Amino acid sequence: MESFQDLFAEMLAAGGARRITDAETLATEIANLWREEPARTKQLEAARTVTAQGADAFARTLNAILALAPAAGAPQSTANASA
């Protein structure tokens, strides 16, 4: 989870996830989400919102990196090529 700590913190803050520390709590949370459709819907929407924001950030980052890459078919420098 460490590599996703920021995302998970956002997910927790938005209500899209809950921190579970033991089997009893897990069973209770699953039962609650199973029975309570409004709570389940609210949690799913929060998770989807955070995930969509992450996808947008990923797309922006990827586009910024691609803008720095040489264009396809552009001549490559041969300054360091061996003779």
N, C-alpha and C positions, 0 to 999 in steps of 0.2 A: 504494500500500500504506500510505501514511502515515495515512490516515483510519481504517485498520483495524489500526493498530500494536498496540494493546492486545490485541485479539482474536487477531492473528497470534502475538504473544508467548505467549499462553496455549496456542494450538494447538501451537506448537513445544515448549513446556515439557511438554505432555501427551503428545507423541509423535504427534500427529495430522497433523503436517506436517513437512517437512524443508526447510531452506534450500538451494537449488540455485543455484550461481553460474556454471556453464558447461554447455555441451552434453554434454560427456563424462560429467559427473556425472549429468545428467538421464537420459541413456541408461542408465547403470548402475543408477540408482534405479528406473527403469521396469522394466528387466529383472528386478531383484531382486523387486519387488512382483509381477510377472507370475509368476515361478517359485515364490515363497515364500508360499503361502496363509496360513499362520499369521501371518507378519509383516504381510501385507496386511490380514488380519482385525483384528489388533491396532491397526494404524494407523487403519483405518476406524472402529473402536469409539471410539478416543480422539478422533477428529475429531467424531464424532456426539455424544459427551458434551459437548465444549466448545461445539458449536453449540447443543445443547439448553439448556445453561446460559445462553447468550446470548439465546436465545428467551425463556426465563423472565424474564430481566432486562428485556428489551424489553417483555414483557407487564406486568410490575410498573410500569415507568415509564409506559407508556401508561395504565394504570388510574389512576395517581396524577394524571396530567395531566387525564384525563377527570373525575375527582372535583372538580377545581377549576373546570371549565367550567360555565356556567349550564345549568340543566336545559332540555331541549327544550320549547318552548312557553312558557318563562318570559317575563314582560313585559320588554322592553328599556327601559333608561333613555333618556329623551328630554331630559335636562338640557342637552345640547350641540346639540340639533337646531335648525335654523334655522326661523324662523316663516314 
